[in-house]
Amino acid sequence: MAWDFSTDPDFQAKIEWAEAMVRTEVSRLDLLWPHDVYKPLTEAQRAVVAPLKQQVRDQGLWAAHLGPELGGQGYGQLKLALLNEVLGMATWAPRIFGTQAPDTGNAEIIAHYGTPDQKAAYLKPLLEGEIVSCYSMTEPSGGADPAVFVTRAVREGDDWVINGEKFFSSNARWADFLIVMAVTDPEAPLLDRMTMFLVPANTPGVQIVRNLALFGEPDEEGSHALVRYTDVRVPASSALGEVGKAFAVAQTRLGGGRVHHAMRTVGQAQRALDMMAERALSRTTQGTLLADKQLVQSFLADSYIELQQFRLLVLYTAWQIDKFQNYNKVRKDIAAIKVQTPRVLESIARRAVQVHGALGVTTEMPLAKILSRGLSLALADGPTEVHQVTVARQLLRGYKPAEGPWPSEHIPTRREEARVALLGEGV
Ligand SMILES: Cc1cc2nc3c(=O)[nH]c(=O)nc-3n(C[C@H](O)[C@H](O)[C@H](O)COP(=O)(O)OP(=O)(O)OC[C@H]3O[C@@H](n4cnc5c(N)ncnc54)[C@H](O)[C@@H]3O)c2cc1C
């Protein structure tokens, strides 16, 4: 019977190696340089980071999301999911392991749709972790509805000229290039209306209007940019994928990434649960340990149950992707884990904060930051509600309306059918 929850021993050994590395060495980078994860490295940082990256390469775990054609191991989504659970435990871990978003997704689409010249210019340095990229799609008028996007690219001779504004372009300030989604045919149906462009960050007319900081970040560390594109001229060869087919490109980008985000969230939520349990066993109030209070036990038990349910759904989704080799076939469950990712993180982090009392809401514990990450995850890569719609639509595809006036489970109707079938009695 092909039904198994175990990991093959060789890969399990790699996961254990990665976990030890992340918990000890990589988590130290979070403590020293909490706001520098996306920035170009200083000399001091490079001296620390380069040997860590080398150890990851030596283990065959560098950029593990890549297929063999790009120099990766072709581990498949299930193994990647297990690895990402570990990488969720430290903010620096994806950078040390060469799986930093949005660079991973950006590399994925350049690998898939890029011309040989585009791959040479952008993909190779991206995969080496030498440069940073930005995905510039959301607009100030709204991110959840691409039908409202107005950033325009107009063809002039051999060039495209881009004008417009993009909001929340993460890491634009550190990026060497931006992937910009722009309207190329305003009259076309939505799915043929826009094109992706590869735009070097130093192209004249690319201007960062301001960098927005997330809750809890110092303003000056903000890295989500409002970017203005004013007469930005790029050659026709800058189009990534077919002209008009930006949506096809965007879809390719998101499939595996959502599984990785979900499993990193499992790793973070596990950390929050670990902290909650440790605190419950360490703190006494009114004569007993917190761990002995039934309401706190309920926090712990519910957190464990929510986390295990979610983890299994994510692993099952990854397993299906490997089995079908087709993201579209697994769309419902990919959307389902996207919906559940922020909920599980918020729910567990919220309880962990509470069990820590006042200490929990301070910056002396990582819990409030983990909690606020839940808020971001409910928006980044599309808000929860949009993904709920996808789950519902995909779910409904498996059903049809009842025949006749009564539901198919209507007991009197079924009883009558049973009577006819078993006893041969007519009405
Ligand atoms: C941390 C972070 C990083 C991000 N990085 C990037 C990036 O690198 N590049 C990029 O282009 N964008 C990025 N985004 C933007 C993100 O994709 C958008 O925030 C998201 O698509 C929602 O768009 P919006 O913020 O304009 O909200 P809106 O589109 O204004 O939606 C607001 C709210 O309306 C409701 N809503 C919207 N649509 C529906 C619907 N169909 N049904 C029911 N309710 C609905 C939801 O509650 C939603 O949260 C990032 C966002 C965050 C938080």
The ligand as an ORCA input file, in Angstrom:
! r2SCAN-3c Opt
* xyz 0 1
  C       4.579     42.134      2.725
  C       4.017     42.382      1.357
  C       4.846     42.240      0.259
  C       4.340     42.486     -1.027
  N       5.202     42.405     -2.089
  C       4.756     42.723     -3.321
  C       5.653     42.705     -4.434
  O       6.838     42.405     -4.292
  N       5.199     43.083     -5.652
  C       3.897     43.436     -5.847
  O       3.544     43.739     -6.978
  N       3.003     43.462     -4.804
  C       3.412     43.129     -3.559
  N       2.549     43.171     -2.490
  C       1.200     43.665     -2.699
  C       0.141     42.585     -2.601
  O       0.202     41.730     -3.712
  C      -1.194     43.329     -2.482
  O      -1.194     43.961     -1.217
  C      -2.395     42.429     -2.616
  O      -2.504     41.918     -3.906
  C      -3.684     43.208     -2.268
  O      -3.750     44.403     -2.998
  P      -4.041     45.766     -2.231
  O      -3.107     45.880     -1.090
  O      -4.059     46.862     -3.217
  O      -5.501     45.575     -1.622
  P      -6.879     45.768     -2.387
  O      -6.819     45.224     -3.746
  O      -7.280     47.189     -2.202
  O      -7.814     44.859     -1.473
  C      -8.124     45.291     -0.116
  C      -9.021     44.263      0.536
  O     -10.233     44.146     -0.172
  C     -10.745     42.831     -0.026
  N     -10.873     42.221     -1.345
  C     -10.119     42.469     -2.446
  N     -10.532     41.694     -3.468
  C     -11.560     40.952     -3.020
  C     -12.435     39.966     -3.602
  N     -12.286     39.577     -4.872
  N     -13.384     39.395     -2.812
  C     -13.534     39.788     -1.507
  N     -12.749     40.706     -0.914
  C     -11.791     41.285     -1.663
  C      -9.722     42.055      0.805
  O     -10.093     42.101      2.160
  C      -8.452     42.845      0.564
  O      -7.494     42.658      1.581
  C       2.999     42.886     -1.199
  C       2.171     43.013     -0.077
  C       2.664     42.769      1.191
  C       1.758     42.950      2.376
*
